[in-house]
Amino acid sequence: MGEFIDKAKGAANEAIGKAKVSVGEHTDTPKLVVDGAEQQIKGAAQKAAGAVKGAMGDKL
Protein backbone atom coordinates (compact mmCIF):
# COMPACT_ATOMS: atom_id res chain seq x y z
CA MET A 1 0.00 0.00 0.00
CA GLY A 2 2.91 2.36 0.68
CA GLU A 3 3.83 2.10 -2.98
CA PHE A 4 0.63 3.82 -4.11
CA ILE A 5 0.82 6.50 -1.42
CA ASP A 6 4.39 7.40 -2.37
CA LYS A 7 3.54 7.49 -6.06
CA ALA A 8 0.49 9.67 -5.43
CA LYS A 9 2.41 12.09 -3.20
CA GLY A 10 5.17 12.20 -5.77
CA ALA A 11 2.78 13.01 -8.59
CA ALA A 12 1.16 15.73 -6.49
CA ASN A 13 4.52 17.29 -5.61
CA GLU A 14 5.60 17.23 -9.25
CA ALA A 15 2.37 18.93 -10.36
CA ILE A 16 2.58 21.59 -7.66
CA GLY A 17 6.24 22.15 -8.48
CA LYS A 18 5.46 22.62 -12.17
CA ALA A 19 2.76 25.14 -11.27
CA LYS A 20 5.17 27.08 -9.04
CA VAL A 21 7.79 27.18 -11.80
CA SER A 22 5.23 28.39 -14.31
CA VAL A 23 3.91 31.13 -12.03
CA GLY A 24 7.43 32.12 -11.04
CA GLU A 25 8.48 32.45 -14.67
CA HIS A 26 5.43 34.56 -15.54
CA THR A 27 5.79 36.84 -12.52
CA ASP A 28 9.59 37.02 -12.73
CA THR A 29 10.00 35.53 -9.24
CA PRO A 30 13.22 33.49 -9.17
CA LYS A 31 12.62 32.12 -5.66
CA LEU A 32 9.32 30.61 -6.76
CA VAL A 33 11.01 29.00 -9.76
CA VAL A 34 13.68 27.47 -7.53
CA ASP A 35 11.13 26.28 -4.96
CA GLY A 36 9.07 24.71 -7.73
CA ALA A 37 12.08 22.93 -9.21
CA GLU A 38 12.98 21.57 -5.77
CA GLN A 39 9.43 20.33 -5.28
CA GLN A 40 9.52 18.61 -8.68
CA ILE A 41 12.72 16.80 -7.67
CA LYS A 42 11.15 15.79 -4.37
CA GLY A 43 8.15 14.42 -6.25
CA ALA A 44 10.33 12.43 -8.61
CA ALA A 45 12.17 10.93 -5.64
CA GLN A 46 8.88 9.99 -3.96
CA LYS A 47 7.66 8.31 -7.14
CA ALA A 48 10.94 6.41 -7.41
CA ALA A 49 10.61 5.28 -3.79
CA GLY A 50 7.11 4.06 -4.56
CA ALA A 51 8.40 2.10 -7.53
CA VAL A 52 11.08 0.49 -5.38
CA LYS A 53 8.52 -0.41 -2.74
CA GLY A 54 6.36 -1.96 -5.43
CA ALA A 55 9.27 -4.02 -6.73
CA MET A 56 10.21 -5.11 -3.22
CA GLY A 57 6.65 -5.94 -2.23
CA ASP A 58 6.37 -3.15 0.38
CA LYS A 59 9.06 -4.82 2.52
CA LEU A 60 10.95 -1.56 3.01
KEZAKE-418267 format. One record per residue (C-alpha): residue number from 1; residue in one letter; x, y, z. Coordinates in Angstrom, 2 decimals. Each point is the difference from the previous one (the first is absolute). Layout:
% residues N
<r zakol="NUM" vexlo="A" px="X" py="Y" pz="Z"/>
...
% end
This chain:
% residues 60
<r zakol="1" vexlo="M" px="0.00" py="0.00" pz="0.00"/>
<r zakol="2" vexlo="G" px="2.91" py="2.36" pz="0.68"/>
<r zakol="3" vexlo="E" px="0.92" py="-0.26" pz="-3.66"/>
<r zakol="4" vexlo="F" px="-3.20" py="1.72" pz="-1.13"/>
<r zakol="5" vexlo="I" px="0.19" py="2.68" pz="2.69"/>
<r zakol="6" vexlo="D" px="3.57" py="0.90" pz="-0.95"/>
<r zakol="7" vexlo="K" px="-0.85" py="0.09" pz="-3.69"/>
<r zakol="8" vexlo="A" px="-3.05" py="2.18" pz="0.63"/>
<r zakol="9" vexlo="K" px="1.92" py="2.42" pz="2.23"/>
<r zakol="10" vexlo="G" px="2.76" py="0.11" pz="-2.57"/>
<r zakol="11" vexlo="A" px="-2.39" py="0.81" pz="-2.82"/>
<r zakol="12" vexlo="A" px="-1.62" py="2.72" pz="2.10"/>
<r zakol="13" vexlo="N" px="3.36" py="1.56" pz="0.88"/>
<r zakol="14" vexlo="E" px="1.08" py="-0.06" pz="-3.64"/>
<r zakol="15" vexlo="A" px="-3.23" py="1.70" pz="-1.11"/>
<r zakol="16" vexlo="I" px="0.21" py="2.66" pz="2.70"/>
<r zakol="17" vexlo="G" px="3.66" py="0.56" pz="-0.82"/>
<r zakol="18" vexlo="K" px="-0.78" py="0.47" pz="-3.69"/>
<r zakol="19" vexlo="A" px="-2.70" py="2.52" pz="0.90"/>
<r zakol="20" vexlo="K" px="2.41" py="1.94" pz="2.23"/>
<r zakol="21" vexlo="V" px="2.62" py="0.10" pz="-2.76"/>
<r zakol="22" vexlo="S" px="-2.56" py="1.21" pz="-2.51"/>
<r zakol="23" vexlo="V" px="-1.32" py="2.74" pz="2.28"/>
<r zakol="24" vexlo="G" px="3.52" py="0.99" pz="0.99"/>
<r zakol="25" vexlo="E" px="1.05" py="0.33" pz="-3.63"/>
<r zakol="26" vexlo="H" px="-3.05" py="2.11" pz="-0.87"/>
<r zakol="27" vexlo="T" px="0.36" py="2.28" pz="3.02"/>
<r zakol="28" vexlo="D" px="3.80" py="0.18" pz="-0.21"/>
<r zakol="29" vexlo="T" px="0.41" py="-1.49" pz="3.49"/>
<r zakol="30" vexlo="P" px="3.22" py="-2.04" pz="0.07"/>
<r zakol="31" vexlo="K" px="-0.60" py="-1.37" pz="3.51"/>
<r zakol="32" vexlo="L" px="-3.30" py="-1.51" pz="-1.10"/>
<r zakol="33" vexlo="V" px="1.69" py="-1.61" pz="-3.00"/>
<r zakol="34" vexlo="V" px="2.67" py="-1.53" pz="2.23"/>
<r zakol="35" vexlo="D" px="-2.55" py="-1.19" pz="2.57"/>
<r zakol="36" vexlo="G" px="-2.06" py="-1.57" pz="-2.77"/>
<r zakol="37" vexlo="A" px="3.01" py="-1.78" pz="-1.48"/>
<r zakol="38" vexlo="E" px="0.90" py="-1.36" pz="3.44"/>
<r zakol="39" vexlo="Q" px="-3.55" py="-1.24" pz="0.49"/>
<r zakol="40" vexlo="Q" px="0.09" py="-1.72" pz="-3.40"/>
<r zakol="41" vexlo="I" px="3.20" py="-1.81" pz="1.01"/>
<r zakol="42" vexlo="K" px="-1.57" py="-1.01" pz="3.30"/>
<r zakol="43" vexlo="G" px="-3.00" py="-1.37" pz="-1.88"/>
<r zakol="44" vexlo="A" px="2.18" py="-1.99" pz="-2.36"/>
<r zakol="45" vexlo="A" px="1.84" py="-1.50" pz="2.97"/>
<r zakol="46" vexlo="Q" px="-3.29" py="-0.94" pz="1.68"/>
<r zakol="47" vexlo="K" px="-1.22" py="-1.68" pz="-3.18"/>
<r zakol="48" vexlo="A" px="3.28" py="-1.90" pz="-0.27"/>
<r zakol="49" vexlo="A" px="-0.33" py="-1.13" pz="3.62"/>
<r zakol="50" vexlo="G" px="-3.50" py="-1.22" pz="-0.77"/>
<r zakol="51" vexlo="A" px="1.29" py="-1.96" pz="-2.97"/>
<r zakol="52" vexlo="V" px="2.68" py="-1.61" pz="2.15"/>
<r zakol="53" vexlo="K" px="-2.56" py="-0.90" pz="2.64"/>
<r zakol="54" vexlo="G" px="-2.16" py="-1.55" pz="-2.69"/>
<r zakol="55" vexlo="A" px="2.91" py="-2.06" pz="-1.30"/>
<r zakol="56" vexlo="M" px="0.94" py="-1.09" pz="3.51"/>
<r zakol="57" vexlo="G" px="-3.56" py="-0.83" pz="0.99"/>
<r zakol="58" vexlo="D" px="-0.28" py="2.79" pz="2.61"/>
<r zakol="59" vexlo="K" px="2.69" py="-1.67" pz="2.14"/>
<r zakol="60" vexlo="L" px="1.89" py="3.26" pz="0.49"/>
% end
